[in-house]
Amino acid sequence: MKINNAWNIKQFPTKYVVELADRSLWMFDIVPFRDITASGLSPYKGIYPEKVNGTLMPEYIYGFYGLERNTSDADGPVPGYIPIKDYATQHGVNPANIRQKILRGTLAAKKFGNEWFLDKNTPYLDKRRKEE
C-alpha cells in the first residue's frame, strides 16, 4: 500500500496514523506486524499529526507493514519541503551553517520528528561582510 507519511502520536500510542495519496488520514494498530490493507484501516478524525508533534515512522519500519512511501509528489513530510542536507546541497553550503541559521531564527524551517525541513523555494541569504 502506498502512503505519503505515517506518524505515531501521543493521543493513540498503540496506533500509527497514515496519510494516503489522496491526503486522507487513517490509522492502524502497531501490533502485530502484518501487511496493511484498506480494510485494516480505521478513520482518523483528529488534528493533522505534524501539528500535534507526531513522530514520523522510521523508513525501515514501512516494510514490516507492507507499506511503501509515495515520493512522487512529496519531498519531505510536507510537499515542497526538503531536509537540511538537500537544501544545503542545492545552495552549495555546509548543512551545519543551515542548522545554525535555523536555530538563530534567521532561516525559516519546520521540525518534523527530530529533523528540520525547509521550503525548497526559500532563498539562501548570506549577510556576512565579504572582503573585496
N, C-alpha and C positions, 0 to 999 in steps of 0.2 A: 504494500500500500504506500503510495507517495504522499508525503506530508511536507508542509513548509517548515514547521518547527514543533517541538514538544517541550513542555515545561513541567516541573514539579512545583506546586505552590503550597504554602503553609495551611491553607484552608482545607486542602484534600491531600494529606501526607501519604496516603496509600494509593494515589492515582497519578497518572500523567495526563495533562491537558494537551491535546494536539490541534494544530491548525491545518486543515485540509487545503488543497489547492484553490478551492473556491472561497477561502478565508473564513469558513465556518469553524467554530470551536467545538470539540468533542472531548470526552475523557474515557480512560480505561484503567482497570486495576493493574497495579505494578506486578503483583504476584498472581499466578506463576508466569514464567517466560513462555510465550506462545506467539504464533503468527496472529497479528491483529487484523480483523476484517471489519467491514462496515457494520455487521451485525453485533460485533463485540464492543461497539462504542455506545456511550450514553451522552445525551446532550449536556453541554456546559453552558450555563447562563450567567456566569459571574463576570467580573471585571477582567479585561484583557490581561493575560498573565504577566506581561512585561511591566504593567502598571502596578502590580502588587508584588514586585520583586521576585517573580518566579525564577527558579533556577533552570537554565537550559539543560535538556537531556544531553549528556555527552555523546559524541558521534559514534563511539564504539558500541553503544547500547542499542542503537537503531536495529542492528541485525538480530538481536535477541528477540525482537518483537516482529520481525519480518517487515520492518519499515524502511523506507528509502527517502532520503531528503530531496525535496524538489529544489534544484538550484537553477532552474531555467529562468525564473523571474525575480529571484531574491539573492542579493549579495551577502547579506547578514541576516540577523533576526528580523529586520525590517527592510523591505525593499528600498534600494537606494542608499543603504548604509554599508560601509565596508570596515573591516578591522584595521587597527592601527598599522599593522605590518603592510597591508596593501596600500593604505593611504600614504605611508612613508615612501614606499617604492614608487608610487605614482608621481610623487613630488620630489624624489631624489634626495631625501633627508633621512637621518637616523631615527628609528622608531622611538628611541629614548627621548629625543627632542620633542616629538609629538606628544608623548606621555607627559612630559614636563609642562608643556603649554596647556594641556587639558587640566592638569592638577592646579595650575596657577589661575585658570579661568580665562585664558586668552584665546582658547580654541574650543568651540562648542562641540560636545560629544555626548553620547548616551552610553550608559553602562548596562549591559545585559549579562547577568550572572557575574562573573569576575573579569569580563573582557569589555574594553571600550570600543565603540563603533562611531564612525564619523560619516556625515553626509558626503557622498563621493563627489559632490559638486562644490564643497566648501573650499574656497581658495586658501592656499598656504601663504601667510604673510610673515616675512622675516623683517622685523623693525629694528634690528640691531644696526648700529652705525658701522659702515664699512670704510676701510682706508682706501684712499684713491692714489 
